């Protein structure tokens, strides 16, 4: 079990808390779990991406789509004291709108339309029957969004999940679990329906993403909480779990075993551009737009409603695709990608970095003025993280761009940022930025990495040195339990002080000093030369003085340093190098 970002811990005591009706908090939990699941599977899904274009970005696009949905939902819960509290209808509509506005790529627009269909029925109620109807509406909406539906894709997985959900037994949990299991089974059969999947020995990437989203829904209904790392359900693994054991040809093997880049990204006759934009237009303008874009290209998907649409199409004439949008309404947030140029940028970014001398920056994500000042003094560019909300991938990417560096080392200092950072890094590499993401799990590891940073070294050498320093630093923190909880160290009660070592609860006690001493004894039992103590906002300096004295008495050969970090998330961070 891991601590939350607020420094307090609380999970349901006893067994799972199965919901009988979906409510607004449950939808919020679903979005958080879905985002985490897609973040963990992002690279895997990217590797599966062979249809309609093998551009290796389906996982990233799905992650960014759900990230936008989750952010829109979180905005409804921004003020805990607000009255009235967000209702189910408002929350599911926020989810759908966020997904629509942030949808990326062919699969992202389809998923956004699937979420919109889900929201249309769940806005009427959150019972088992409403969920059945919502999954059916979601599948129908997804099919309607695609100009030329193809079986063996996300569409098929959605249809089968909805069909089996209708046949499920009574109860919300049964409906959600049946839909997830049916989706998983449908995914297993996608290579039998789409030849390009069978040729490459993979299941459909978009369908894999929908399985993750439905698995998150089932977990939310059965009481799983978005606290710490949430593993994908064990039966969702694509190759092993779905038992896809097709033997691909040597020339085009599974991306996890080789590389699809052996094959051309855009084959003869395939459109050269991907065009995506949001469109403000009345419903009656859509038939003409669909007809015109259908003549211009393929992979046409239009999702949305109520005057706002997300348009996606592959064409040779990008200008004509945008002009079609202008005739139908007002296009905005226009994104045009030339497939061949994108592939060339991605393939040569690292090579350019080897040849050219580039300005380098280290970007450190921290919360607390003291920590920010420490990082800046060590030469880092700081992204100030809101203690109540982690930065999204777009914020991370913008911070890197703002550094004006062509080589960037990104220190996350939070394990929950890995997925967002991965999505941001993929976008930045396409822009020619050479970026290394160091998955530092605590600010103390980030400070250790900064201590050995040397901008004059070659980029790879600098990254290796910083990674080694971070990896050699064990980290701990003190937190306060919000309620009765099961932990790896036993049962804790509200108000107990918890000592977490490397992310797991190791000590439960009544006072910060006593727990801190116990944590230090455990950490130093494995050796150490330097103890770093970072006091949080409101923490008493006397706490640090007592812990320094304890270290001096027990391990006189170990040095100690104390900083005022000012972080709200936890009263004390501890590092041992």
N, C-alpha and C positions, 0 to 999 in steps of 0.2 A: 504494500500500500504506500502511496506517495502523498506528500502534502499538497494542498491546494496553493494557488498563487496568492492567496490572501494571508497565508501564515496560520490559518485555522483549519482544522480538519473535522470533517463530519461525513460519515457514511451511514447507511441504514444499519441498525443493529439487528441481529438475528438473520433470518433468511431474506430472500429476494422479496421486494415489494411489488407484487403484480398489480398492474392497473386494470380496472374494469372499464374506464372511460378515459380517452385522451383529453387532456386539458392543455392550457397554454404552457405551463412549466414542462410538461412532457414533450411538447413539440420543440421547445427550446433545447431540452436534453437530446432529442433526436437529432437536431441540427448539429449540436456539438459532437455527438458520437459519430455521425456521418462524416463530418469534416475530419475528425481524427482517423477514422477508418480509411478514408480516401487518401489522407496524408501518408499513412503507413504503406498503402498499396500504390502510391502514385508512380513510382519508378517501375514497378512490376506492370502496371497497366500501360504505361508508356511503351514498354518493351513489347507488349502484345499487339500494339497498334499497327495493323496491316491493311485495314479497310476503313474508309474508301481510299485514303492516301496513306502510305506508310511513313508518316512524318513524325511518329514517336511522341505525340503530345496529348493523347486522349486522357491519360491520367492527370496530367497537369491541368487540362481544360476542365475536367470534371471537378477537380479540387477547387479551382478558382471560381467555378459556378456555385458550388456549395458554400465556399467561403463568403461569397457575396450574400447568399441567402441567410447564412448564420449571422452575419454582421447586421443585416436588416432586422432580424429577430431580436438580437441583443439590444438594438436601439430602443426597442419597446420596453426593455427591462432596465434601462439605464438609471432610472430614479426609483429605488426601492420604496420610497415614501409616497410615490405618486398614487393618486386615487382617481378613478378606480384602477385596479390592477389589470394588466393586459388580459383580454379574453381570448378564447380559442379562435374565433373567427378572425379577429384582428391579427393574431399571431400567424395563422396559416397563410393569410393573405400577404403579410409581410415577408414570409418565407418565399412565397411564389414570386412576389415583385423583386425581391433581392436577387433571386436566381435568374430572372428574366433580364434584369439590367446588367448583371455580371456574367452572363452566359458567354462561354468561349468555345469556338469550334463547333463542328457538326454535332458531336455528342453532347456538348454542354447545352446547346439550344434544345435538343430533344429532351434532355433531363429536366431543363427548366420548364418545358411544356408539360412533362410528366408531373412535376411538382405543382404546376398550376391546376391541372386536372384533379390532383389529390386535394388541393386546397378548396376547390369549388364544392366538394361534397363534405369535407370535414368542417367547413364553416357552418354546416347545418347541425353538427353534433359529432361527438367523439366516441360513440359506442361501436360495438362490433359490426352491426349492420351498416353504419355509416362508413366504417373503414372498408368493408367489402365494396360498397358503392364507390368509394373514393379510388380504390385501386383499379376498378373497372373504368371509371371516368379517366383516370390517369393514362391507362393504356390506350384508350380511344383517342385522347387528346394528342398523345405522342404520335400515333399513326397519322392523324389528320395534319400534323405539322410538317410531315415529310412528303415532298411532291411525288416521289417514287419509292414507296416502302420496300425494303429488302429484308427477307427472312434470314435468321441466323445472326441477328444484331440485337441491340438493346431493345428494339421493338418487340421481338419475339419473346425475350425474357420477361418483359413487362406484361405481355398478353397472357403467357402461361401462369405467371404469378397471380394475375387477376382472376383467371379462370379457376384456379385451385382455391383461391381465397373464398370464392363464392360457395365452394363445397365444404369449407372448413366447419368444424364443430362450433358450438356456442362459445362465446367469450372472446374478448379482445386479443388476449395473448395467443389463443389458438389461431385466430385469423392472421395475426402478424407473423407468427412462426411458420404457419403453413405457406404463406406467401413467400417468405424467405427461402424455405426449403424447395419450393417449386421453382423459384428463380435460379437457385443453384443447380437444380437438375436440368433446367432448360439451357443454362449456360454450358453444361457438359455436352449437350447435343448440338451446339452451334456449328462445329466443324462439319457436321453431316449436312448442314443446310446451306453453307456458303463455301464455295470451292477454295477461295483464297485462304481461308482459315485452315482447311485441311492441308493445303499445299505447304503451309508454314508451320503446321503442328501446334496451332494456338487456338484458344477460345476467343470469342469476341471481346475486345477491350471495353467497349461501351457497356456491354452486358455484364462484364466483370464489375464495373463501377456500380451498376444498379444493384447487383447482389450485395455489395458493401453497404449501400444506402438502406436496403431492406433489412440487412442484418442489424444495422444500427437501430432501425425502427423496432425490431423484435427485442433488442436489448433494452431500449428505452421503456417499452411496455412492461418488461419483466423486472424493472427496477434497477438496472445498472446505472451507476452514477458517473458523470464526466469528471472523475477525480484521478489525476495521474494518468500514466500511459494506459490506454485501453486497447488490448490486443484484438485483432480481427478474430471473429469466430473461427475456431479451428477447422471447421468443415468448409471454409470458403476458399481455401488455397487453390489457386487455379490449376496447376499441373497435378499436384498430388491429390488434393481434396476433391477436385472434379474428375480425377482419374483420366485426364487427357494424356494418353501415352502414344499419340501418333508419332511416327518416325519421320521427321521432315527430310526433304532432300538435302544433300550436303551443301548445295549452292545457296539454299535459302533456309537456314536452320533457325530454330527458336532463338529470339533475341537474347534470352537468358543464357544461351550456350554459345552464341556467336554474334552475328550482326546482320540486321536487315539492310544495313547501308551498302551491302554488296550489290543490292538491286537498285536500279534507278528510282529516285523519289517520284519523278513524274514520267510516266511512260508515254509512248506515242499516242496522240489523240486525247490525252488527258488535259483539262484546262490548266492554265499556268498560274492563275491567281485564286486566292481565297479572299472573298469580300464579306465583311460582317459590319452591320450597323444597326443601331436602334432607329426605329421609325415611328414618328407620330403621324397616324393616319386613321381615317374612319374605316369601319369594317367593310363598307362597300367598295373601298379602293383595293382590297386584297385580291380578289379574283383576277383583275387585270395585271396586278404586280406579279402574281404567281405565273400567269401565262407568259408574260414578257421575260421574266427571269428564267423560266423553264426553257425558253427558246435559246437563251444566251449561254446556258451551261448546265451543270448537274449538281448533285449533292445539295439540292435546294431544301432548306428547312426554314419555315417561318413560324415562330411561336409567339404567344402573347394574346392580347385582347384588351378591350376597354380603351382602345385608342393608342396603345403602346405595343410595339412589335419588335422582335429581335429577328433580323433577317440574316441568313447565312447562305452563300452560294459559291460554287467554284466556276470561274469563267475565264475566257481568254481576254475579254474586253472589260477590264475593271471599271473604266469610266462609264460604260454603258450600264453596268449594274447599278452604279450610284445614281445615274440619271433616271433610271427606272424608279428608284426610291424618291427622287425629287418630284417626279410626276405624280406619285401616289400620295406624298405628304412631305414631312420634314425629316430627312435622315440626319442623325448626329452620332457622335462617338464612332466614326467610320474607321475601320481597320482593314488595310489591304496588305496581304502577304503574298509575295512572289515565291512560290515553292522552291524553285531552283536556287534563287539568291539566298533564301533562308538556310537551305542546306549548306550552301557554300560558306556562309558566315559561320555557321556552327562548326563546320569542318576545319576552318582555317584560323579560328580565333586563337587556339592554343599555339599554332605555328607562328602567328604574328607576334604573340607574346614572347616566344623564344628569340625572335629576331630583333625586336625593337626594345629600346630602353624606355620604360613607361613609369610615370609617377605612380606611387603605391600608397594605399591608405589602409588602415585597420579601422573597421567600424565595429563598435562595441555597443550592444543593447543592454542598457541598465536602467534601474529605477532607483531614485534617490540622489539628491544633489551631491552628497559626499562621494558616492561611488562614481558619479559622472565626473566630478573634479579629479578624482584619482586617475581615471582612465584618460582624461584629457592631458593631465600632467605627464602620463606615460606615452603620449603621442597619438592617441586614438581619436577618431571622430566618433562622437557619441550620439546615439539615438535614444532619446529619453522615452522609456516605456511607461505607459499609464499603469499604475499598480492594479487597477481593476479591469484592464483590457490589454491583451497582448497585441502587438502590432501585426497587421495583416501583411500578406505578401507584397501588395502594392506599396505599402509604407516602407517596407524593407528595400524594395527596388528603388524607390524614390530617394531614400537616404543614400544608397550607393551612388546613384547618379549625381546627387548633390555633392558628393565628395570630389567630383571631377577627376577621379583617378581611373586609370585603365587597368590597374591591378589592385584587387581588393581582397583583404582577409576579413571575413565576417565572424565575429565572436558573438554567439547567441546568448550564452549564459543562462539558458533556460531550455530544458529538453522539449518543452511543448512547442517551441518555435521551429523545430527541424523541418516539418512539412512545409510551412509557409516559406521558410528560407530556401528550401529546395525548389519550390515553384518560382520564387523570385530569381534565383540563380540561373535557372534555365532561360528565363526571359533575357536576363542581362548578358548571358553568353552569346545569345543571338545578336545582341547589339555590339558585340566585340569586346566586352569587358571580361577580363580574366579574373575569375573569382574563386576563392576557396572558402568553403563554409566549415568552420571549426565548431563541432557540436558541443561546445563547453556547456556543462550542465549547471554551473553555478558561477556567480561573479568572481569567486576566489580562483576558479580555474582560468577565467578570463584574465585576471590580473597576473597570474603566473605566466600565461602565454605572452602578455604584453611585456613582461620583464625581460624576455629574451628576444623580442622583436628587433630586427636590424634591417632597415630599409635598403642598405647598401648590398645586402646579399642577393643572390638569385632568388626569384620568387619561390621556386620549389624548395630550396634549402631553408628559406625563412619559414615557410609553412610547416615543414618537417620539424624544425626546432620548436616552433610555437605549439604544435600538436603534442610533441614529446613532453614539454613543460606542463601543459594542461593535464595530460594523462598521468603525470607523476604526482599530481595534487589530489589528495582525497578531500572530499568536501562533506560538510555537515551543516545542519541548521537546527535552531530551536523553534518550535511552533506551539500553539495553544489549541487544544481540542475544543471543538464547538459542542460536541455531544458524545453520548456513549457510542463507542466504535470498536470494531475488531481490528487489531493491528498485528503485525508480525511479532510484536513484543508482548501481546496480550490485549486485554480489554482496557480501554481508557474511558474516563468519565469527562463530562464537560468541565473545563477549567484546568485539566491536567496539562503539564508541560511535557511535550514530546521531543525527544532527541532523534533526529533522522540522520543516518550516516549513509552516504551514497544513495540517497533517495528513499531508503527504507526506515521505518520506525524501529529504533534499536533500544531506546530507553524511555520509560514512562515514570514521571516523578511529580512532585508538588511544587518545586521551585526552579527558577532559571539557573541559579548558580549550581545547585546540586546536580541537576541534569547535565549542565555544561561540563562539570568536572568528570562525570561518568563517561560522557561522550569523548572527552579528550583522552581519558585513560584507555578507552577502547581503541581509539585511533592511533595513539602513540605506542600501543602495545605491538603494532606492526612496524615500528620504527618511524623516524622523522627527524628533520633538522630544523624546520621553521614552522611555527604556528602563526596563522593570521586570523585575527578576530575583527569582524566588521560589525559594529553596533548599528542597530536599526533605529528608526525614529522613536524617540521617547525612551530608549534604553538607557539605564544608569551606567555611568562610567565605573561605578563601584563594581558592577558585574564583571567588566573586563579586568579590573585590577585584581579581583579575587581569582579569576581564572589564570591570569599571568602568574600570580604568586603560587598557585597550585602547580602549574607546569614547572616553575623554577624549583619547587620543593621536590617534586616527583622525578623530574628529568632535567637536571641542571645544565646538561649539555645542549638542550634545545632552546633556540631563540624564539622570542615572541614579539609580534608587532600588533598594534591596535589602530584601527581607523574608524572614523565616524562615517558610516555609509549613508545614513538617513533613509534607508529603504523602509517602506511601510509594510512590506510583505512578511517580514520576520524580524524578531527582536535581535537575533544574533546569527551571523554566518561564520562558519569556521572552516579554515583550510589548513591542511598539513602537507608540507612538501618534504 
